[in-house]
Every structure is written in structure tokens, then in C-alpha cells.
Amino acid sequence: MKLRVFEKSIRLRLSDDECRQLASTGRVDRRLVLDAEESHSFAYSVETSSASGAALDFREGRLRVTVAAGEAEILASGLKDAIEAVHSTPGGGSIAILIERDYAQ
């Protein structure tokens, strides 16, 4: 799973296997270790939710993107290539979320 963060947008690119994993297990996660002792890291995940749409959360060094389980199933089936959503932030801002199938693996 690839992560791209640019200004007010977050894009996750998932391989075919990761799309199927998201639909079947409800989660795909990765971790970037930043030191030899593994005491500092940045983790990110995409998870399914019973709620509609998509949302994001960042706590304790983990970026968590949630997407409706039905949307994840459609992505895994190949009927859609991407899931697009907008996450509203406190103060009236927004962050665009794009979760897409990565064909250039």
C-alpha cells in the first residue's frame, strides 16, 4: 500500500491483493520504522467501517483511514477503481481522501 500526502489530500494506492484483503479482513496496515530500536515509527492503515463514506483519524503516530465496507467490496470486485471522499476537519476545513487500485505495481 502506497501513501501520498499532499497539502489537503491523502491518497492510498492498494494492490489487487490488498484490495481483496481489505474486503475480506477489514484492514490493511503498514508501518515505517524510523530508528534502529523501533521506538519511533509512523503507521498507517485503511479499515472498513459500518458507517457510510470515508473518514480519517490521526493519533499516537498512526494515520487511520476508514471506508464503508460495501465500498471496499466494490473496489475488490473490480467494479470501481477508486473511492473518493471528503473528510471535514474542525474549523470548517476539509481533506480529500482517495483510495484507489494500483495498476502499476
C-alpha positions in Angstrom: 0.0 0.0 0.0 1.4 3.4 -1.0 0.6 6.6 0.8 0.7 10.0 -0.7 0.0 13.2 1.4 -0.1 16.5 -0.5 -1.5 19.7 1.0 -5.1 18.9 1.8 -5.3 15.4 0.3 -4.5 11.8 1.2 -4.2 9.1 -1.4 -3.8 5.4 -0.7 -3.0 3.1 -3.6 -3.7 -0.6 -2.9 -2.5 -3.6 -5.0 -5.1 -6.2 -6.1 -4.2 -8.4 -3.1 -4.5 -5.5 -0.7 -8.0 -4.6 -2.2 -9.1 -8.2 -1.6 -7.5 -8.2 1.9 -9.4 -5.0 2.8 -12.7 -6.5 1.7 -12.1 -9.9 3.4 -10.4 -8.9 6.7 -11.5 -5.3 7.0 -7.9 -3.9 7.3 -4.6 -3.2 5.5 -1.9 -1.6 7.5 1.8 -0.6 7.1 4.4 0.7 9.5 7.5 2.8 8.7 10.2 2.3 11.5 12.3 5.4 11.9 15.1 4.2 14.1 17.1 1.0 14.8 15.4 0.4 18.1 11.9 0.6 16.5 10.9 3.0 19.2 9.8 5.6 16.7 7.5 4.8 13.8 4.8 6.0 11.6 1.9 3.7 10.9 -1.0 4.0 8.5 -4.0 1.8 7.8 -7.2 1.6 5.8 -10.0 -0.1 7.5 -13.7 -0.9 6.8 -16.5 0.6 8.8 -20.2 0.2 9.1 -20.6 3.9 8.5 -21.1 5.4 5.0 -18.4 7.3 3.2 -14.8 7.6 4.4 -13.1 9.4 7.3 -9.6 9.7 8.8 -8.1 10.0 12.2 -4.5 10.6 13.4 -3.5 9.5 16.9 -0.3 8.4 18.5 1.7 8.2 15.3 -1.0 6.3 13.4 -3.0 7.6 10.4 -6.2 5.6 10.1 -8.5 5.9 7.1 -11.9 4.2 7.3 -14.2 3.4 4.4 -17.6 1.8 4.2 -17.4 -2.0 4.0 -19.6 -2.0 0.9 -17.3 0.4 -0.9 -14.3 -1.8 -0.1 -16.1 -4.9 -1.5 -16.9 -3.0 -4.8 -13.2 -1.9 -5.0 -12.1 -5.5 -4.5 -14.5 -6.8 -7.1 -13.0 -4.5 -9.8 -16.3 -2.7 -10.5 -14.7 0.5 -9.3 -11.1 1.7 -9.5 -11.3 4.2 -6.7 -13.2 5.5 -3.7 -13.3 9.3 -3.3 -14.5 11.1 -0.2 -14.1 14.4 1.7 -13.3 14.5 5.4 -14.4 17.6 7.3 -12.0 19.0 9.8 -12.7 21.1 12.9 -12.8 24.7 12.0 -14.6 24.2 8.7 -11.7 22.8 6.6 -11.6 19.6 4.6 -9.2 16.9 3.4 -9.8 15.0 0.2 -9.4 11.2 0.5 -8.7 8.9 -2.5 -8.4 5.2 -2.1 -7.5 3.6 -5.4 -6.4 0.3 -7.1 -2.8 0.4 -8.1 -2.3 -1.0 -11.5 1.4 0.0 -11.7 2.6 -2.5 -9.1 
